[in-house]
Amino acid sequence: MQASARVLGTGGAPLAGVRVVEIASFVAVPLAGMTLAQLGCDVVRVDPIGGAADYRRWPVTDDGTSIYWTGLNKGKRSVVADLRSPEGQQVIQRLIADSGVVITNMIGRQWLSYEALAPERPDLIHLEVVGRSDGSTAVDYTVNAGVGFPLVTGPADCAAPINHVLPAWDIACGLHAAVAVSAALHRRAQTGEGCRIRLALQDVALGTASALGFLTEAMVNGVRRERIGNAVYGQYGQSFTSCDGASFMVVTLTNRHFRDLAELTESTKVLAALAQARGIDFDDEGQRYCHRDLLTGLFSGWFTAQSAGQIEAALAATSLLWDRYRSFAEVAADEGLRDNPMFTELDQPRVGQYLAAGLPSSIDGIHPPAAVAPALGADTVQVLADRLGLSAEDINRLRHQGAVATE
């Protein structure tokens, strides 16, 4: 089904009518902008002439079009301006004043600061993402290195830090930003007041590490979290491999899960004997975690004797939490994606036709669908005419000055 054929229920998009200007690059703020667009906002992304630093970021198509850029800018409109010239800055300032919401990670630009913009729009919602709370620069990969996660990632016998490939802090930061803007919009509707929001990428990572107990554990218990490979901390969960080389992740969060795993692997009697002989209470999740290597050695024999198909069929008949490890290519080829209502066919210019994810949340039973990303500068003329009331002559003059562009 084409994305254009999908509509929300009678309540409409939650943030319909809200105008947002996004001036940013890379993941966090563009993700926030795309999320707000999927919730109904009219989001105008502003790029410098030639595109921002992320405009050609990998992965790219054979002709060099950034799949990354189009992926994070779905459903937005694109305006291009010379962000270094006074004329270009003035046009964007007027656009921000008209919109009333701006989200950015371009710190240190006085013309884009809250102090410079609020006099023209007293109820302005201004969100700025910075690297660290002191204003210094940082990116997801450096924040991750400095918070501690690479030193608890990977196999137990590894001494070197291991980065995970997911830009988790960028993603969390982008979603925090979207939530903060939504809350500020609610407050503005109630009080008429604007809001200045400052969000540090490092604080997102530190706040998460604190909430999940990683930092508190070190502060209170005085211990350093150990590396545990593919095990699940505090529970029993582990990866197993079939006789034909397929890998599975199996997790037991409850006593029922654990009993089902024991029965599946024909280990119930052996576990009972071990519990009695060694004084282990396998009904206690903490003890299951502490004796995880013993349990994995016991269960692995059953998995290595079965084919992938046999394991899938057997696991499906239990209460266990499990899935088979798959590559991105395998997931992309899975016909099940077509049955997921979050996905719709998208014909993205310069990229091609593919299944694209819309908003993960369904609203009134409908997932707001993905919409195509704009061509760079494709909406410059229309936005300046509609939003600022500029005539064709005015826009041509700005184009001749190099203040704005259509690319």
C-alpha positions as CSV (number, residue, x, y, z in Angstrom):
1,M,0.0,0.0,0.0
2,Q,1.4,3.4,-0.9
3,A,2.1,5.7,2.0
4,S,-0.1,8.4,0.6
5,A,-3.1,6.1,0.9
6,R,-2.7,5.8,4.7
7,V,-4.6,8.3,6.9
8,L,-5.0,8.7,10.6
9,G,-8.3,8.3,12.4
10,T,-10.8,11.0,13.0
11,G,-8.6,12.5,15.7
12,G,-6.0,13.5,13.2
13,A,-2.2,13.7,13.8
14,P,-1.5,14.8,17.4
15,L,0.8,17.7,16.4
16,A,-1.0,18.7,13.2
17,G,-0.6,22.5,12.6
18,V,2.7,22.8,14.5
19,R,5.5,24.3,12.5
20,V,9.1,23.4,13.2
21,V,12.4,24.6,11.7
22,E,15.2,22.1,12.0
23,I,18.8,23.2,11.4
24,A,21.1,20.3,12.2
25,S,23.0,17.3,10.9
26,F,23.8,13.7,11.8
27,V,21.4,11.7,13.9
28,A,19.9,13.2,17.1
29,V,18.2,16.4,15.9
30,P,17.2,15.0,12.5
31,L,15.6,12.0,14.2
32,A,13.8,14.4,16.5
33,G,12.6,16.3,13.5
34,M,11.5,13.2,11.6
35,T,9.6,12.0,14.7
36,L,7.8,15.3,15.1
37,A,6.9,15.2,11.4
38,Q,5.5,11.7,11.8
39,L,3.4,13.1,14.7
40,G,2.0,15.7,12.3
41,C,4.3,18.7,12.5
42,D,5.2,20.6,9.4
43,V,9.0,20.3,9.6
44,V,11.3,22.4,7.4
45,R,14.9,21.3,7.4
46,V,17.3,24.1,6.6
47,D,20.6,23.2,5.1
48,P,23.6,25.3,3.9
49,I,24.2,25.6,0.2
50,G,25.6,22.3,-1.0
51,G,24.2,20.4,1.9
52,A,25.2,19.9,5.6
53,A,28.0,17.6,6.7
54,D,25.7,14.6,6.6
55,Y,24.3,15.1,3.1
56,R,26.5,12.4,1.5
57,R,27.0,10.2,4.5
58,W,27.1,6.4,3.9
59,P,25.4,4.2,3.1
60,V,24.8,5.6,-0.4
61,T,23.3,4.3,-3.6
62,D,25.3,3.5,-6.7
63,D,25.0,7.1,-7.9
64,G,26.1,8.5,-4.5
65,T,22.7,9.5,-3.0
66,S,22.8,9.1,0.7
67,I,20.4,6.4,2.0
68,Y,21.3,7.6,5.4
69,W,20.2,11.2,4.7
70,T,16.9,10.3,3.0
71,G,16.2,7.8,5.9
72,L,16.4,10.5,8.6
73,N,14.6,13.2,6.6
74,K,11.4,11.5,5.5
75,G,8.4,13.7,5.6
76,K,10.2,17.0,5.9
77,R,10.5,20.0,3.6
78,S,13.9,21.3,2.5
79,V,15.1,24.9,2.4
80,V,18.7,25.8,1.4
81,A,20.3,29.1,2.5
82,D,23.7,30.6,2.9
83,L,23.9,30.3,6.7
84,R,27.1,32.4,6.8
85,S,25.7,35.5,5.1
86,P,23.7,38.1,7.0
87,E,21.0,38.0,4.3
88,G,20.7,34.2,4.5
89,Q,20.6,34.3,8.3
90,Q,17.9,37.0,8.3
91,V,15.7,34.9,6.0
92,I,16.0,31.9,8.4
93,Q,15.4,34.0,11.4
94,R,12.2,35.2,9.9
95,L,11.2,31.6,9.1
96,I,11.9,30.6,12.7
97,A,9.8,33.5,14.0
98,D,6.9,32.4,11.8
99,S,7.2,28.8,12.9
100,G,7.6,29.3,16.6
101,V,9.7,26.1,17.1
102,V,13.4,25.6,16.2
103,I,15.5,22.5,16.9
104,T,19.2,22.6,16.2
105,N,22.7,21.3,17.1
106,M,24.5,24.2,15.5
107,I,25.8,25.6,18.8
108,G,27.8,28.8,19.1
109,R,25.9,30.7,16.3
110,Q,24.8,33.9,17.9
111,W,22.2,34.6,15.2
112,L,20.6,31.2,16.0
113,S,20.6,31.6,19.8
114,Y,17.5,31.9,21.9
115,E,18.6,35.4,22.9
116,A,18.7,36.6,19.3
117,L,15.5,34.9,18.2
118,A,13.1,35.3,21.2
119,P,12.6,39.1,20.8
120,E,10.9,38.4,17.4
121,R,8.8,35.5,18.8
122,P,8.3,35.7,22.6
123,D,6.6,32.3,22.8
124,L,9.5,30.6,20.9
125,I,10.3,27.0,21.7
126,H,14.1,26.7,21.2
127,L,15.8,23.3,21.5
128,E,19.5,23.1,21.3
129,V,21.4,19.8,21.4
130,V,25.0,20.1,22.6
131,G,27.7,17.5,23.1
132,R,28.4,17.9,26.8
133,S,26.6,20.0,29.5
134,D,29.6,22.4,29.6
135,G,29.0,23.2,26.0
136,S,32.1,21.3,24.6
137,T,31.8,19.0,21.6
138,A,31.0,15.3,21.7
139,V,29.5,12.7,19.4
140,D,27.8,9.4,20.1
141,Y,31.0,7.4,19.7
142,T,33.0,9.6,22.1
143,V,30.2,9.8,24.6
144,N,29.9,6.0,24.6
145,A,33.6,5.6,25.2
146,G,33.5,8.0,28.2
147,V,30.5,6.6,29.9
148,G,31.7,3.0,30.3
149,F,29.6,0.7,28.1
150,P,32.5,-0.5,25.8
151,L,34.2,-1.9,28.8
152,V,31.3,-4.2,29.7
153,T,30.6,-5.1,26.0
154,G,31.9,-8.3,24.4
155,P,33.4,-11.6,25.6
156,A,34.6,-12.1,29.2
157,D,38.2,-12.8,28.1
158,C,38.5,-9.6,26.1
159,A,40.6,-6.8,27.6
160,A,40.1,-4.1,24.9
161,P,37.0,-1.8,24.7
162,I,34.4,-2.9,22.3
163,N,32.0,-0.4,20.7
164,H,28.5,-1.3,19.8
165,V,27.4,-0.3,16.3
166,L,24.1,1.2,17.3
167,P,24.3,5.0,17.9
168,A,22.2,4.5,21.1
169,W,22.8,7.9,22.6
170,D,22.0,9.8,19.4
171,I,18.8,7.8,19.2
172,A,17.9,8.4,22.8
173,C,18.8,12.0,22.5
174,G,16.6,12.5,19.4
175,L,13.6,10.9,21.2
176,H,14.2,13.0,24.3
177,A,14.3,16.1,22.1
178,A,10.9,15.2,20.5
179,V,9.4,14.6,24.0
180,A,10.8,17.9,25.3
181,V,9.3,19.8,22.3
182,S,6.0,18.1,22.8
183,A,5.9,19.0,26.5
184,A,6.9,22.6,25.6
185,L,4.1,22.8,23.1
186,H,1.6,21.6,25.8
187,R,2.9,24.3,28.2
188,R,2.7,27.0,25.5
189,A,-0.9,26.0,24.8
190,Q,-1.7,26.3,28.5
191,T,0.3,29.4,29.4
192,G,1.3,31.1,26.1
193,E,4.9,30.9,27.3
194,G,7.9,29.8,25.1
195,C,10.6,27.5,26.3
196,R,14.4,27.3,26.1
197,I,15.6,23.7,26.1
198,R,19.2,22.6,26.2
199,L,19.9,18.9,25.9
200,A,23.4,17.4,26.2
201,L,24.2,14.1,24.4
202,Q,26.5,13.1,27.3
203,D,23.7,13.7,29.8
204,V,21.4,11.4,27.9
205,A,24.0,8.6,28.2
206,L,24.8,9.4,31.9
207,G,21.1,9.6,32.8
208,T,20.5,6.2,31.1
209,A,23.5,4.6,32.9
210,S,22.3,6.0,36.2
211,A,18.7,4.9,35.7
212,L,19.8,1.3,34.7
213,G,22.0,1.1,37.8
214,F,25.4,0.9,36.1
215,L,26.7,4.0,37.9
216,T,24.8,3.4,41.2
217,E,26.2,-0.2,41.4
218,A,29.7,1.3,41.3
219,M,28.9,4.0,43.8
220,V,27.0,1.8,46.3
221,N,28.5,-1.6,45.9
222,G,32.0,-0.5,44.9
223,V,32.2,-3.1,42.1
224,R,33.1,-2.9,38.5
225,R,30.5,-4.6,36.1
226,E,32.1,-7.6,34.4
227,R,32.0,-8.6,30.8
228,I,29.6,-11.5,30.2
229,G,29.5,-11.9,26.4
230,N,26.0,-12.8,25.2
231,A,24.7,-13.6,28.7
232,V,21.9,-11.5,30.2
233,Y,23.0,-9.7,33.4
234,G,21.1,-10.8,36.5
235,Q,19.0,-13.4,34.7
236,Y,19.7,-16.5,32.7
237,G,20.0,-15.8,29.0
238,Q,22.5,-17.1,26.5
239,S,23.2,-17.6,22.8
240,F,23.3,-21.2,21.4
241,T,24.3,-22.6,18.1
242,S,22.6,-25.4,16.2
243,C,24.4,-28.3,14.5
244,D,24.0,-26.6,11.1
245,G,25.5,-23.3,12.3
246,A,22.5,-21.1,13.1
247,S,22.6,-19.0,16.3
248,F,19.8,-18.4,18.7
249,M,19.3,-16.1,21.7
250,V,17.2,-17.7,24.5
251,V,16.1,-15.7,27.6
252,T,14.5,-16.9,30.8
253,L,13.0,-14.1,32.8
254,T,10.6,-16.2,35.0
255,N,10.7,-19.6,36.7
256,R,8.3,-20.9,34.1
257,H,10.7,-19.9,31.4
258,F,13.5,-21.7,33.1
259,R,11.5,-24.8,33.7
260,D,10.5,-24.9,30.0
261,L,14.2,-24.6,29.0
262,A,15.1,-27.5,31.4
263,E,12.4,-29.7,30.0
264,L,13.2,-28.8,26.4
265,T,16.8,-29.8,26.8
266,E,15.9,-32.8,28.9
267,S,17.9,-31.4,31.9
268,T,15.3,-31.4,34.6
269,K,16.6,-34.4,36.6
270,V,20.3,-33.3,36.2
271,L,19.4,-29.8,37.5
272,A,17.6,-31.2,40.5
273,A,20.6,-33.3,41.3
274,L,23.0,-30.4,40.9
275,A,20.8,-28.2,43.1
276,Q,20.8,-30.8,45.9
277,A,24.5,-31.6,45.6
278,R,25.7,-28.0,45.4
279,G,23.0,-26.2,47.4
280,I,21.9,-24.1,44.4
281,D,18.4,-22.7,44.3
282,F,17.6,-22.5,40.6
283,D,14.3,-20.8,41.3
284,D,16.3,-17.7,42.2
285,E,17.2,-15.7,39.1
286,G,20.3,-14.3,40.8
287,Q,21.6,-17.8,41.4
288,R,20.8,-18.8,37.8
289,Y,22.9,-15.8,36.7
290,C,25.8,-16.7,39.0
291,H,25.9,-20.3,37.7
292,R,25.3,-19.3,34.1
293,D,28.4,-21.1,32.8
294,L,27.3,-24.4,34.4
295,L,23.9,-24.0,32.9
296,T,25.1,-23.1,29.5
297,G,27.4,-26.2,29.5
298,L,24.4,-28.3,30.4
299,F,22.0,-26.9,27.8
300,S,24.4,-26.5,24.9
301,G,24.5,-30.2,24.2
302,W,20.9,-30.3,23.2
303,F,21.2,-27.3,20.9
304,T,24.3,-28.5,19.1
305,A,22.5,-31.8,18.4
306,Q,19.6,-30.1,16.7
307,S,19.2,-28.4,13.3
308,A,18.0,-24.9,13.1
309,G,14.5,-26.0,12.0
310,Q,14.2,-28.4,14.8
311,I,15.2,-25.8,17.4
312,E,12.7,-23.2,16.0
313,A,9.9,-25.7,16.1
314,A,10.8,-26.8,19.6
315,L,11.2,-23.3,21.0
316,A,7.9,-22.2,19.4
317,A,6.1,-24.8,21.5
318,T,7.4,-23.3,24.8
319,S,6.9,-20.1,26.8
320,L,10.6,-19.2,26.2
321,L,11.7,-15.8,24.9
322,W,13.9,-16.4,21.9
323,D,14.8,-15.5,18.4
324,R,17.2,-16.5,15.7
325,Y,20.2,-14.3,14.9
326,R,19.6,-12.7,11.5
327,S,21.5,-10.3,9.3
328,F,20.1,-7.0,8.1
329,A,19.8,-8.6,4.6
330,E,17.8,-11.5,6.0
331,V,15.4,-9.1,7.8
332,A,15.0,-7.0,4.8
333,A,14.1,-10.0,2.7
334,D,11.6,-11.3,5.2
335,E,8.1,-11.3,3.8
336,G,6.9,-10.6,7.4
337,L,7.8,-7.0,7.0
338,R,5.0,-6.6,4.5
339,D,2.6,-7.8,7.2
340,N,3.9,-5.2,9.7
341,P,1.5,-2.2,9.5
342,M,4.4,0.1,10.4
343,F,5.9,-0.5,7.0
344,T,4.6,0.8,3.7
345,E,6.0,1.0,0.1
346,L,7.9,4.2,-0.4
347,D,9.1,5.4,-3.8
348,Q,12.0,7.6,-2.7
349,P,13.4,9.7,-5.6
350,R,17.1,9.0,-6.3
351,V,17.0,5.9,-4.1
352,G,14.2,3.7,-5.4
353,Q,11.2,1.8,-4.1
354,Y,11.4,0.0,-0.8
355,L,9.5,-0.8,2.4
356,A,9.9,2.1,4.8
357,A,9.0,2.3,8.5
358,G,6.7,4.9,9.7
359,L,6.1,5.9,13.3
360,P,6.5,2.9,15.6
361,S,3.5,4.0,17.7
362,S,0.1,3.5,16.3
363,I,-2.3,6.4,16.8
364,D,-6.0,5.5,16.8
365,G,-5.0,2.2,15.3
366,I,-2.9,3.6,12.5
367,H,0.9,4.0,12.2
368,P,1.6,7.4,10.6
369,P,3.4,6.2,7.5
370,A,6.7,7.1,6.1
371,A,6.8,10.0,3.6
372,V,9.5,10.7,1.0
373,A,12.5,12.8,1.9
374,P,12.8,16.0,0.0
375,A,15.4,16.9,-2.6
376,L,17.9,19.3,-1.2
377,G,16.3,22.8,-1.5
378,A,13.2,21.6,-3.3
379,D,10.9,23.6,-1.1
380,T,12.9,26.8,-0.8
381,V,10.6,28.9,-3.1
382,Q,7.3,27.6,-1.8
383,V,8.2,27.9,1.9
384,L,9.5,31.5,1.5
385,A,6.5,32.5,-0.5
386,D,3.9,30.8,1.7
387,R,5.4,31.4,5.1
388,L,7.1,34.8,4.6
389,G,4.9,36.2,1.9
390,L,7.9,36.9,-0.3
391,S,7.2,37.6,-4.0
392,A,8.8,35.9,-6.9
393,E,10.9,39.0,-7.4
394,D,12.0,39.0,-3.7
395,I,13.0,35.3,-3.9
396,N,14.9,35.8,-7.2
397,R,16.8,38.7,-5.6
398,L,17.8,36.5,-2.7
399,R,18.9,33.8,-5.1
400,H,21.0,36.2,-7.1
401,Q,22.6,37.4,-3.9
402,G,23.4,33.8,-3.0
403,A,21.4,34.1,0.2
404,V,19.1,31.1,-0.7
405,A,19.2,28.4,-3.3
406,T,17.2,25.7,-4.9
407,E,19.3,22.7,-5.6
